[in-house]
Amino acid sequence: MEGAQGIDILALNNPQQPIQSGGATILRSDGNILADAFFDNSQLFALNLNDRASNFFSAIAFRVDPRQAVRFDPNPSLESIQANIRDHRNILAVDSRAADVVKTDVKSGNDSGVSLNPSPTGNGSETSHQNGGNPQNPSQPQNSTTTAAASPNPGVDLKTASEVAIQAGLSNLSSLSSVSNPNSLTGTASLSSAVDLLLREGRILEARQTLDLAIVKELDGYLGNVTAPKVGTETIASLTAEQQQLYVKYNQMEERSAQIQTELNALRRTPESQRSAEQVERINKLQAQQIEDSKEFKQFINSPNVASLAKAVSEASLKKLQSDLRAQDRNAVLLYPLIQDDRLELILVTSDAEPIRRTARVSRAELSQAIKEFRNALETVYDPSIDAKRSGQKLYNWLIQPIADELDRVNAKTILYAPYGQLRYVPLAALHNGREWLVQKYRINNITAASLQDFSLQTPTSRSILAGAATQRLSFKIGDRPFSFSGLPFARREVEALTQIIPDSVQLLDADFSPESTQRQLRNHSLVHMATHAVFMPGKPEDSFILFGNGERLTLADVRNWSLKNVDLVVLSACDTAQGETLGNGEEILGFGYLMQQGGARAAIASLWAVDDGGTQALMDIFYTILKRPNMTKAEALRQAQIALITGNYGVLGTEGERIAKNIADRLPVTVTEYLDHPYYWAPFIMIGNGL
């Protein structure tokens, strides 16, 4: 069945009475394929017109096996159904119909076969931290620990998770590195479920690598054509002769599969009704070949020798990652959070030991609510009843307290942070431990994924800045949605100050600040600073945009064409994210960071919310003043600038501090100067990429 714009199937059946077609059912569409129904678990294939299983959605938990067959969870929990509703709330058909399925299930005494009382099983034994604080001392987390109970893991068994872990290793080793290949991994949901099970089995090394690849897959789903870079030659050289032969065979299988897929895509460009008999015969032959190749691939993946190869690659990748951490900062660590229905998983990589796993006992719903409350508190300055420290401490108890002992053991100074899902909408730097903000103890450096991170150590020999500002009010529509942006009067002062601090600089104001004039000069400067409105919205890259002073705008899809080869840092100082009451998964923030690095920039700074009234100017003035010091890293410069606003101590800046303090007192209203220590002014700015 093909549907150009989409396919929508709804059947209130149950697992004991699946839809059966007497053969394979192939649903193919470039739109969304919505299937709120139970199918025969071995006969449903959901693909887009390029045969990628990335547009299939259901309220019922499912996984996609290596053959690309969709396999539904035979006993999904109500919680998992509700989680799927939340995850796909932007697809209204699935949302409304799935809710009806749940309601019908409750009223009918569970006729649909859905379990309303899931009973988690599993054997995880890592430390688990309860949510909330100690009622006797709110500044301290609860001391009680429990054995981490496993949550329902829809549609993924240990054998499947093991196959996924092997493919994660091989995909990073492959010269093609294509997780969208028909013989390869599929949806992000399947990958995160596999990570969940690997963690509960204590296979933390494999879980970390699979989670990293899941983030790459998420980027690929959002932007398209995103692949993890192949492992370096030193890793290949470390393999045994037999393993190298397996590596060659894997590449050959990937290349053959890619060739078949390319030919199929070309043939399918001809509408089905217009295909010749020869074309139909060739398509059938290629599809049959794909089935045979899938069988061969499955046998290959399940070979003990291939498992040994994947393990060798994982171990070599960890050694390389730990070496990169030591080179960046001997006291650097890498933190991955993973949000599950009933808990928050944490994976911590240090430079001297095996990765560790810790678990915080907080449900997805409770964590989501806490994130919203924290975000609201961060943006609320003048209401004393809304306390960012209190809400920041709640998240600290879940995200940092479980790993605090390990951070102390390695004397951590820098946290490389790969945020997951809605955690991308709040800054880690603004968590609070009851005594101080996290940024006062650690440098915080966001990354997209370790496999995509630029760990190179070179720093620019000289700095020059291209600074653009949009100071005028601008209004326009995108479709039916109106946008109106107030002028940024302090943006002019912001860029004028920056070009005085950094010599050999260029400033573009208002009409002169256009996409064309900016792109023309990008490669001539090591620093690119844009004091202009930008909106990052969930959905498609075309929904997020950067506004220029002449009224033009570029979407994230347009930004993909930027050449930033010589750029050390891109700064967007007036971004806004998480507009509206519903949070997405933050893929737009993830996508921006990736696109800047893909274009050649080593790092980017973006604001999670727009700061008005000159507060941004104050922070950026301090940041660039510190950055121009010899041997100063970008991450440390941002940290010191944030601490200067928190403490109000500008004396540490030397003679420049007197100038900055005077400018703040003379130019900013008292309603700003008296509240610069509030995280609204210093916390929204996050560093993404290489912070050296």
C-alpha positions as CSV (number, residue, x, y, z in Angstrom):
1,M,0.0,0.0,0.0
2,E,1.4,3.4,-1.0
3,G,0.1,6.8,0.1
4,A,1.9,9.9,-1.1
5,Q,0.8,12.1,1.8
6,G,0.3,9.5,4.5
7,I,-1.4,6.3,5.6
8,D,-3.8,6.1,8.6
9,I,-5.0,2.8,10.0
10,L,-7.1,2.5,13.1
11,A,-8.5,-0.8,14.4
12,L,-9.6,-1.4,18.0
13,N,-8.4,-5.0,17.9
14,N,-6.2,-6.9,20.3
15,P,-3.0,-8.9,20.2
16,Q,-4.9,-12.2,20.0
17,Q,-6.7,-11.0,16.9
18,P,-4.1,-9.2,14.8
19,I,-4.7,-7.9,11.3
20,Q,-3.5,-10.6,8.9
21,S,-3.1,-10.3,5.2
22,G,-2.0,-13.8,4.3
23,G,1.4,-12.4,3.3
24,A,3.7,-9.4,3.9
25,T,2.0,-6.0,4.2
26,I,4.2,-3.1,3.1
27,L,3.0,0.4,3.9
28,R,5.0,2.9,2.0
29,S,4.6,6.7,2.3
30,D,6.7,9.9,2.5
31,G,4.1,11.2,5.0
32,N,3.4,9.8,8.4
33,I,2.3,6.2,8.7
34,L,-0.1,6.0,11.6
35,A,-1.1,2.5,12.7
36,D,-3.0,2.3,16.0
37,A,-3.7,-1.4,15.5
38,F,-2.2,-4.8,16.2
39,F,-0.7,-6.6,13.2
40,D,0.7,-10.0,12.6
41,N,4.2,-9.4,14.2
42,S,6.2,-10.8,11.3
43,Q,4.3,-9.4,8.3
44,L,4.1,-5.6,8.6
45,F,6.7,-3.4,6.9
46,A,6.4,0.4,7.2
47,L,8.7,2.4,5.0
48,N,8.9,5.7,3.3
49,L,9.5,5.9,-0.5
50,N,13.2,5.6,0.1
51,D,12.6,2.5,2.2
52,R,13.6,4.1,5.5
53,A,11.6,3.1,8.5
54,S,11.5,6.5,10.1
55,N,8.0,7.7,9.7
56,F,6.0,5.1,11.5
57,F,4.0,6.0,14.6
58,S,1.7,4.2,16.9
59,A,0.2,4.6,20.4
60,I,1.1,0.9,20.8
61,A,4.8,0.2,21.7
62,F,6.7,-1.4,18.9
63,R,10.2,-2.1,17.6
64,V,11.6,-2.6,14.1
65,D,13.7,-5.7,13.7
66,P,16.7,-6.0,11.4
67,R,14.5,-7.1,8.5
68,Q,12.5,-3.8,9.0
69,A,9.5,-5.7,10.1
70,V,7.4,-3.8,12.7
71,R,6.8,-5.9,15.9
72,F,4.2,-4.7,18.4
73,D,4.5,-5.2,22.1
74,P,2.0,-8.0,22.8
75,N,1.2,-6.6,26.3
76,P,1.7,-2.8,26.3
77,S,1.2,-1.0,29.5
78,L,-1.1,2.0,29.9
79,E,1.9,4.1,30.9
80,S,3.7,3.2,27.6
81,I,0.7,4.1,25.6
82,Q,0.4,7.5,27.4
83,A,4.1,8.1,26.8
84,N,3.7,7.4,23.1
85,I,0.8,9.9,23.1
86,R,3.1,12.5,24.7
87,D,6.0,11.8,22.4
88,H,3.9,12.2,19.3
89,R,1.5,14.9,20.4
90,N,2.4,16.9,17.3
91,I,0.6,14.2,15.2
92,L,-2.9,15.0,16.1
93,A,-4.5,11.9,14.5
94,V,-2.4,9.6,16.6
95,D,-2.9,11.7,19.7
96,S,-6.7,11.9,19.6
97,R,-7.3,8.3,18.5
98,A,-4.8,6.9,20.9
99,A,-6.5,8.6,23.8
100,D,-9.8,7.1,22.6
101,V,-8.2,3.6,22.6
102,V,-7.1,4.1,26.2
103,K,-10.5,5.3,27.3
104,T,-12.2,2.5,25.5
105,D,-9.9,0.0,27.2
106,V,-10.7,1.3,30.6
107,K,-14.4,1.3,30.1
108,S,-14.5,-2.1,28.5
109,G,-12.6,-3.9,31.2
110,N,-9.5,-4.1,29.1
111,D,-11.0,-6.0,26.1
112,S,-8.2,-4.7,23.9
113,G,-5.6,-6.8,25.7
114,V,-3.7,-3.8,27.1
115,S,-2.3,-4.3,30.6
116,L,-3.5,-1.5,32.9
117,N,-1.3,-2.7,35.8
118,P,2.3,-3.2,34.5
119,S,4.5,-5.2,36.8
120,P,8.1,-4.2,36.1
121,T,10.6,-7.0,36.1
122,G,14.4,-7.1,35.7
123,N,17.6,-7.6,37.6
124,G,19.2,-4.1,37.6
125,S,21.2,-3.5,40.7
126,E,22.8,-0.1,40.3
127,T,22.3,2.6,42.9
128,S,19.0,4.4,42.6
129,H,18.3,7.8,44.1
130,Q,14.9,8.7,45.3
131,N,13.4,11.9,44.0
132,G,12.9,15.0,46.1
133,G,14.9,16.3,49.0
134,N,15.3,15.4,52.7
135,P,12.3,16.9,54.5
136,Q,14.5,17.7,57.5
137,N,17.0,19.5,55.4
138,P,15.9,20.6,51.9
139,S,19.4,21.4,50.9
140,Q,20.3,17.7,51.2
141,P,19.0,14.9,49.0
142,Q,17.4,11.9,50.5
143,N,20.0,9.3,51.6
144,S,17.9,6.3,50.9
145,T,18.8,4.1,47.9
146,T,16.9,1.3,46.3
147,T,17.5,-1.5,43.8
148,A,16.7,0.0,40.4
149,A,13.5,-1.7,39.3
150,A,13.3,-2.2,35.6
151,S,10.5,-0.5,33.8
152,P,8.6,-2.2,31.0
153,N,10.7,-2.3,27.9
154,P,8.3,-2.6,25.1
155,G,9.1,-4.9,22.3
156,V,12.8,-5.4,23.0
157,D,14.3,-8.5,24.4
158,L,17.9,-9.2,25.4
159,K,18.8,-10.9,22.1
160,T,17.5,-7.9,20.2
161,A,19.4,-5.4,22.4
162,S,22.5,-7.4,21.9
163,E,22.1,-7.2,18.1
164,V,21.5,-3.5,18.4
165,A,24.7,-3.1,20.5
166,I,26.7,-5.0,17.9
167,Q,25.3,-2.9,15.1
168,A,26.1,0.2,17.0
169,G,29.7,-0.8,17.1
170,L,29.8,-1.8,13.5
171,S,27.9,1.2,12.2
172,N,30.6,3.4,13.8
173,L,33.3,1.2,12.1
174,S,31.6,1.1,8.8
175,S,32.9,3.3,6.0
176,L,29.3,4.2,5.2
177,S,28.2,4.7,8.8
178,S,24.6,4.7,7.7
179,V,22.2,3.8,10.5
180,S,19.3,4.3,8.0
181,N,20.5,1.4,5.8
182,P,17.9,-1.4,5.5
183,N,20.4,-3.8,7.0
184,S,21.1,-1.3,9.9
185,L,19.5,0.3,12.9
186,T,16.1,2.0,12.7
187,G,14.1,4.3,14.9
188,T,15.5,6.3,17.9
189,A,12.8,4.7,20.1
190,S,14.1,1.2,19.3
191,L,17.7,2.4,20.1
192,S,16.7,4.0,23.4
193,S,14.8,0.8,24.4
194,A,17.9,-1.2,23.6
195,V,20.0,1.2,25.8
196,D,17.5,0.7,28.6
197,L,17.8,-3.1,28.5
198,L,21.6,-3.0,28.1
199,L,21.9,-0.8,31.2
200,R,19.7,-3.2,33.2
201,E,22.0,-6.0,32.2
202,G,25.0,-4.1,33.4
203,R,26.4,-3.7,29.9
204,I,27.2,0.0,30.4
205,L,29.9,0.3,27.8
206,E,27.7,-1.0,25.0
207,A,24.8,1.1,26.3
208,R,26.8,4.3,26.1
209,Q,27.8,3.7,22.6
210,T,24.3,2.8,21.6
211,L,22.9,5.9,23.3
212,D,25.4,8.0,21.4
213,L,24.3,6.5,18.2
214,A,20.6,7.0,19.1
215,I,21.4,10.8,19.4
216,V,23.0,10.6,15.9
217,K,19.8,8.9,14.7
218,E,17.7,11.6,16.2
219,L,19.7,14.2,14.4
220,D,19.3,12.2,11.2
221,G,15.6,12.1,11.6
222,Y,15.4,15.8,12.2
223,L,17.9,17.1,9.6
224,G,18.5,14.1,7.3
225,N,21.9,12.9,6.0
226,V,23.5,12.8,9.4
227,T,26.0,10.0,10.0
228,A,28.5,9.1,12.7
229,P,32.0,9.5,11.5
230,K,34.0,6.3,10.9
231,V,36.5,5.1,13.5
232,G,40.0,6.2,12.9
233,T,42.7,4.1,11.3
234,E,44.4,3.4,14.6
235,T,41.3,1.5,15.7
236,I,41.3,-0.6,12.5
237,A,45.0,-1.2,12.9
238,S,44.4,-2.5,16.4
239,L,42.1,-5.3,15.2
240,T,43.3,-8.9,14.6
241,A,43.6,-10.1,11.0
242,E,40.4,-12.1,11.3
243,Q,38.6,-9.0,12.7
244,Q,39.9,-6.9,9.8
245,Q,38.5,-9.5,7.4
246,L,35.1,-9.2,9.1
247,Y,35.3,-5.5,8.8
248,V,35.9,-5.8,5.1
249,K,33.0,-8.1,4.7
250,Y,30.7,-5.8,6.7
251,N,31.7,-2.9,4.3
252,Q,31.0,-5.1,1.3
253,M,27.5,-5.9,2.7
254,E,26.8,-2.3,3.3
255,E,28.0,-1.2,-0.1
256,R,25.9,-3.9,-1.8
257,S,22.8,-2.9,0.2
258,A,23.4,0.7,-0.7
259,Q,23.7,-0.1,-4.4
260,I,20.4,-2.0,-4.3
261,Q,18.7,0.8,-2.4
262,T,19.9,3.4,-4.9
263,E,18.6,1.5,-7.8
264,L,15.2,0.9,-6.1
265,N,14.9,4.6,-5.3
266,A,15.5,5.4,-9.0
267,L,12.9,2.9,-10.2
268,R,10.3,4.0,-7.7
269,R,10.5,7.6,-9.0
270,T,8.3,6.3,-11.8
271,P,4.6,6.3,-10.6
272,E,3.4,2.8,-10.0
273,S,0.7,3.1,-12.7
274,Q,3.3,4.1,-15.3
275,R,5.9,1.4,-14.6
276,S,6.9,-0.9,-17.4
277,A,6.8,-4.7,-17.1
278,E,10.6,-4.7,-17.0
279,Q,10.7,-2.1,-14.2
280,V,8.1,-4.1,-12.1
281,E,10.2,-7.3,-12.7
282,R,13.4,-5.5,-11.7
283,I,11.8,-4.0,-8.5
284,N,10.5,-7.4,-7.5
285,K,13.9,-8.9,-8.1
286,L,15.7,-6.3,-6.0
287,Q,13.2,-6.6,-3.2
288,A,13.7,-10.4,-3.2
289,Q,17.5,-9.7,-3.1
290,Q,17.0,-7.4,-0.1
291,I,15.2,-10.2,1.8
292,E,18.0,-12.6,1.1
293,D,20.6,-10.0,2.1
294,S,18.7,-9.4,5.3
295,K,18.8,-13.1,6.2
296,E,22.6,-13.2,5.5
297,F,23.1,-10.0,7.5
298,K,21.2,-11.5,10.5
299,Q,23.4,-14.6,10.4
300,F,26.5,-12.3,10.2
301,I,25.4,-10.2,13.1
302,N,24.7,-13.2,15.3
303,S,28.2,-14.7,14.7
304,P,30.3,-14.9,17.9
305,N,33.3,-13.5,15.9
306,V,31.3,-10.4,14.9
307,A,30.3,-9.9,18.6
308,S,34.0,-10.1,19.5
309,L,34.7,-7.5,16.7
310,A,32.0,-5.1,18.1
311,K,33.4,-5.5,21.6
312,A,36.9,-4.7,20.4
313,V,35.6,-1.6,18.6
314,S,33.7,-0.5,21.7
315,E,36.7,-0.9,23.9
316,A,38.9,0.9,21.5
317,S,36.3,3.7,21.2
318,L,36.3,4.1,24.9
319,K,40.0,4.3,25.1
320,K,40.0,7.0,22.4
321,L,37.2,8.9,24.2
322,Q,39.1,8.8,27.5
323,S,42.3,10.0,25.8
324,D,40.3,12.9,24.3
325,L,38.9,13.8,27.7
326,R,42.4,13.8,29.2
327,A,43.6,16.0,26.4
328,Q,40.8,18.5,26.8
329,D,41.1,18.7,30.6
330,R,42.5,16.1,32.9
331,N,39.5,16.7,35.1
332,A,36.9,16.4,32.4
333,V,34.0,13.9,32.5
334,L,31.2,13.1,30.1
335,L,27.6,12.9,31.2
336,Y,24.7,11.2,29.4
337,P,21.2,11.4,30.9
338,L,18.5,9.1,29.5
339,I,14.8,9.7,30.3
340,Q,12.7,6.6,30.9
341,D,9.0,6.2,31.8
342,D,9.8,5.5,35.5
343,R,13.3,6.8,36.1
344,L,16.2,8.9,34.9
345,E,19.3,6.9,33.9
346,L,22.8,8.6,34.1
347,I,25.9,7.3,32.3
348,L,29.2,8.9,33.4
349,V,32.4,8.5,31.5
350,T,35.7,9.5,33.3
351,S,39.2,9.5,31.9
352,D,40.5,6.7,34.2
353,A,37.8,4.0,34.7
354,E,35.0,2.1,33.1
355,P,31.7,4.1,32.5
356,I,29.4,4.0,35.5
357,R,25.6,4.0,35.7
358,R,23.4,5.7,38.3
359,T,19.6,5.8,38.5
360,A,17.3,8.5,39.8
361,R,13.8,7.3,40.8
362,V,11.7,9.9,39.0
363,S,9.0,9.3,36.4
364,R,9.0,10.8,33.0
365,A,5.9,12.8,33.9
366,E,7.3,14.2,37.1
367,L,10.6,15.1,35.5
368,S,8.8,16.9,32.6
369,Q,6.8,18.9,35.1
370,A,10.0,19.8,37.1
371,I,11.7,20.9,33.8
372,K,8.7,23.2,33.0
373,E,8.7,24.6,36.6
374,F,12.5,25.2,36.5
375,R,12.3,26.9,33.1
376,N,9.5,29.1,34.3
377,A,11.5,30.0,37.4
378,L,14.6,30.8,35.4
379,E,12.6,33.3,33.3
380,T,10.7,34.9,36.3
381,V,12.7,37.7,37.8
382,Y,10.5,39.8,40.0
383,D,8.2,37.3,41.7
384,P,9.8,36.2,45.0
385,S,7.4,33.3,45.3
386,I,9.0,31.6,42.3
387,D,12.4,30.4,43.4
388,A,14.9,29.2,40.7
389,K,17.2,27.9,43.4
390,R,14.5,25.6,44.8
391,S,13.5,24.2,41.5
392,G,17.1,24.0,40.4
393,Q,17.9,21.9,43.4
394,K,15.2,19.4,42.6
395,L,16.9,18.7,39.2
396,Y,20.3,18.7,40.9
397,N,19.1,15.9,43.2
398,W,18.2,13.8,40.1
399,L,21.0,14.8,37.6
400,I,24.1,15.5,39.7
401,Q,23.7,14.2,43.3
402,P,23.7,10.5,42.1
403,I,27.1,11.0,40.5
404,A,28.5,13.5,43.1
405,D,30.8,11.0,44.8
406,E,32.4,10.1,41.4
407,L,32.8,13.7,40.4
408,D,34.6,14.3,43.7
409,R,36.8,11.2,43.2
410,V,38.1,12.4,39.9
411,N,38.2,16.0,41.1
412,A,36.1,17.0,38.1
413,K,36.4,20.5,36.8
414,T,34.6,20.2,33.4
415,I,31.4,18.4,32.6
416,L,30.8,17.6,28.9
417,Y,27.1,17.2,28.8
418,A,25.0,15.4,26.1
419,P,21.4,16.4,27.2
420,Y,18.5,14.2,26.3
421,G,15.0,15.1,25.3
422,Q,13.4,18.0,27.3
423,L,16.5,18.4,29.4
424,R,17.8,20.4,26.4
425,Y,15.5,23.3,27.3
426,V,17.2,24.0,30.6
427,P,20.8,24.9,31.4
428,L,22.8,22.5,33.5
429,A,24.8,25.4,34.8
430,A,21.8,26.7,36.7
431,L,21.2,23.7,38.8
432,H,21.7,24.4,42.5
433,N,23.1,22.2,45.3
434,G,21.7,24.3,48.2
435,R,24.9,26.3,48.5
436,E,25.9,27.4,45.0
437,W,25.0,27.2,41.3
438,L,26.6,24.4,39.4
439,V,28.5,26.8,37.2
440,Q,30.3,28.1,40.3
441,K,31.8,24.6,40.7
442,Y,32.2,23.2,37.1
443,R,32.7,24.3,33.6
444,I,29.7,23.2,31.6
445,N,30.2,22.3,27.9
446,N,27.2,20.9,26.0
447,I,27.9,18.5,23.1
448,T,25.6,16.8,20.6
449,A,27.2,13.3,20.8
450,A,30.7,12.1,21.6
451,S,31.0,10.5,18.2
452,L,30.2,13.9,16.5
453,Q,32.4,16.0,18.9
454,D,35.4,17.8,17.7
455,F,38.1,17.1,20.3
456,S,40.9,18.8,18.4
457,L,43.2,21.0,20.6
458,Q,44.2,23.7,18.2
459,T,43.1,27.3,19.1
460,P,43.1,30.3,16.8
461,T,46.4,32.2,16.7
462,S,44.5,35.5,16.5
463,R,40.9,36.6,17.0
464,S,38.7,38.9,14.9
465,I,35.0,39.3,15.1
466,L,32.2,39.7,12.6
467,A,29.4,41.2,14.7
468,G,25.9,41.8,13.3
469,A,22.9,43.5,15.1
470,A,19.2,43.9,14.3
471,T,18.0,46.9,16.4
472,Q,14.6,47.7,14.6
473,R,11.2,46.2,15.2
474,L,10.3,43.6,12.7
475,S,7.0,41.8,12.0
476,F,6.0,39.1,9.5
477,K,4.0,35.9,9.0
478,I,5.1,32.3,8.5
479,G,2.1,30.6,7.0
480,D,-0.8,31.7,9.2
481,R,1.4,32.3,12.3
482,P,2.3,36.0,12.9
483,F,5.6,36.9,14.5
484,S,6.4,40.3,15.9
485,F,9.8,41.2,17.4
486,S,10.6,44.3,19.3
487,G,13.7,46.2,18.5
488,L,17.0,45.4,20.3
489,P,18.2,48.9,21.3
490,F,21.1,47.5,23.3
491,A,22.2,45.3,20.4
492,R,23.9,48.3,18.8
493,R,25.9,48.9,21.9
494,E,26.6,45.2,22.2
495,V,28.3,44.9,18.9
496,E,30.0,48.3,19.2
497,A,31.5,47.2,22.5
498,L,32.6,43.9,21.1
499,T,34.4,45.4,18.1
500,Q,36.3,47.6,20.5
501,I,37.3,44.7,22.7
502,I,38.4,42.5,19.8
503,P,40.6,44.3,17.2
504,D,40.4,43.7,13.5
505,S,36.7,43.4,13.6
506,V,33.7,44.2,11.4
507,Q,30.2,45.3,12.5
508,L,27.0,45.1,10.4
509,L,23.9,47.0,11.6
510,D,20.3,46.7,10.5
511,A,20.0,46.9,6.7
512,D,23.7,46.1,6.3
513,F,23.2,43.0,8.4
514,S,21.8,40.6,5.8
515,P,22.3,36.9,5.0
516,E,24.3,37.8,1.9
517,S,26.7,40.2,3.6
518,T,27.1,37.9,6.6
519,Q,27.8,34.8,4.5
520,R,30.3,36.7,2.3
521,Q,32.5,37.5,5.3
522,L,32.1,34.3,7.5
523,R,35.4,32.8,6.6
524,N,37.3,35.9,7.3
525,H,36.8,35.9,11.1
526,S,37.3,33.5,13.9
527,L,34.3,34.8,15.9
528,V,30.8,35.4,14.5
529,H,28.5,37.2,16.8
530,M,24.8,37.8,15.9
531,A,22.8,40.1,18.2
532,T,19.5,39.3,16.7
533,H,16.3,37.4,17.2
534,A,16.3,33.7,16.5
535,V,13.5,31.2,17.2
536,F,14.1,27.5,17.5
537,M,10.9,25.5,17.4
538,P,10.2,21.8,17.5
539,G,9.1,20.3,14.2
540,K,11.1,20.7,11.0
541,P,14.3,22.6,10.4
542,E,12.3,25.0,8.3
543,D,10.2,26.0,11.4
544,S,13.3,27.5,13.1
545,F,14.9,30.6,11.9
546,I,17.4,33.4,12.4
547,L,16.3,37.0,11.7
548,F,18.6,39.5,10.1
549,G,18.7,43.3,10.3
550,N,17.3,43.8,6.8
551,G,14.2,41.8,7.6
552,E,15.3,38.6,5.8
553,R,15.5,35.3,7.7
554,L,17.3,32.0,7.3
555,T,15.9,28.7,8.5
556,L,18.0,26.0,10.0
557,A,17.7,24.2,6.7
558,D,19.3,27.3,5.0
559,V,22.0,27.5,7.6
560,R,23.2,24.1,6.5
561,N,24.8,25.7,3.5
562,W,27.0,28.0,5.6
563,S,30.8,27.7,5.3
564,L,32.4,28.2,8.7
565,K,35.7,26.6,8.0
566,N,37.9,29.2,9.9
567,V,35.3,30.0,12.6
568,D,36.2,29.2,16.2
569,L,32.9,30.3,17.7
570,V,29.4,31.4,16.5
571,V,27.3,33.3,19.0
572,L,23.5,33.8,18.8
573,S,22.8,36.1,21.7
574,A,19.0,36.5,21.4
575,C,17.6,33.1,20.7
576,D,14.3,31.9,22.1
577,T,13.3,28.2,22.5
578,A,10.4,26.3,24.1
579,Q,7.8,28.8,22.9
580,G,4.3,27.9,24.1
581,E,3.1,25.6,26.9
582,T,4.2,22.3,25.4
583,L,7.9,21.3,25.3
584,G,9.3,19.3,22.4
585,N,12.3,17.0,22.6
586,G,14.9,19.8,21.9
587,E,16.0,18.4,18.5
588,E,16.0,22.0,17.2
589,I,18.7,23.0,19.7
590,L,20.6,19.8,19.0
591,G,20.3,20.5,15.3
592,F,21.6,24.0,15.6
593,G,24.7,22.9,17.4
594,Y,25.3,20.1,14.9
595,L,24.9,22.4,11.9
596,M,27.4,24.9,13.3
597,Q,30.0,22.2,13.7
598,Q,29.2,20.5,10.4
599,G,29.8,23.9,8.7
600,G,33.2,24.0,10.2
601,A,32.8,26.1,13.4
602,R,34.4,24.5,16.5
603,A,31.7,25.7,18.9
604,A,28.5,27.8,19.2
605,I,26.9,29.7,22.0
606,A,23.1,30.1,21.9
607,S,20.6,31.5,24.4
608,L,17.7,29.3,25.5
609,W,15.6,32.4,26.0
610,A,16.0,36.0,24.9
611,V,17.2,38.4,27.6
612,D,16.0,42.0,27.3
613,D,17.1,45.4,28.8
614,G,20.8,45.2,28.2
615,G,21.5,42.1,30.3
616,T,23.0,40.3,27.4
617,Q,25.2,43.2,26.6
618,A,26.6,43.1,30.1
619,L,27.4,39.4,30.0
620,M,28.9,39.5,26.5
621,D,31.0,42.5,27.3
622,I,32.5,40.4,30.2
623,F,32.8,37.2,28.1
624,Y,34.8,38.8,25.3
625,T,37.0,40.7,27.7
626,I,38.0,37.5,29.4
627,L,38.2,35.5,26.1
628,K,40.9,37.8,24.7
629,R,43.3,36.8,27.5
630,P,46.2,34.5,26.5
631,N,45.4,30.8,26.8
632,M,41.8,31.4,27.8
633,T,39.3,28.8,26.6
634,K,35.8,29.6,25.5
635,A,34.1,27.5,28.1
636,E,36.1,29.0,30.9
637,A,35.5,32.5,29.6
638,L,31.7,31.9,29.6
639,R,31.9,30.4,33.1
640,Q,33.8,33.4,34.5
641,A,31.4,35.9,32.8
642,Q,28.5,34.1,34.4
643,I,30.1,34.0,37.8
644,A,30.9,37.8,37.5
645,L,27.2,38.5,37.1
646,I,26.3,36.1,40.0
647,T,28.7,37.6,42.4
648,G,28.8,41.2,41.1
649,N,32.6,41.1,41.5
650,Y,34.1,42.8,38.4
651,G,37.4,43.4,40.2
652,V,38.7,40.1,39.0
653,L,38.6,41.6,35.5
654,G,41.4,44.0,36.4
655,T,41.3,47.5,34.9
656,E,38.7,46.3,32.4
657,G,36.4,45.5,35.3
658,E,36.1,49.1,36.3
659,R,35.0,50.0,32.7
660,I,32.4,47.2,32.7
661,A,31.1,48.1,36.2
662,K,30.7,51.8,35.1
663,N,28.9,50.8,31.9
664,I,26.5,48.6,33.8
665,A,25.8,51.3,36.3
666,D,25.5,54.1,33.7
667,R,23.6,52.4,30.9
668,L,21.3,49.8,32.4
669,P,18.1,50.6,34.4
670,V,18.2,49.8,38.1
671,T,15.5,47.1,37.5
672,V,18.2,45.2,35.6
673,T,21.4,46.1,37.6
674,E,19.9,44.9,40.9
675,Y,18.9,41.5,39.4
676,L,21.9,40.6,37.3
677,D,22.7,37.8,39.7
678,H,19.3,36.1,38.8
679,P,19.8,33.2,36.4
680,Y,17.4,34.9,33.9
681,Y,20.4,37.1,32.9
682,W,23.3,34.7,33.0
683,A,22.0,31.2,32.7
684,P,20.4,31.0,29.2
685,F,23.7,30.9,27.3
686,I,25.0,27.4,26.6
687,M,28.2,26.4,24.9
688,I,27.8,23.6,22.3
689,G,30.8,21.9,20.8
690,N,34.5,22.3,21.5
691,G,34.9,24.7,24.5
692,L,38.7,25.1,24.1
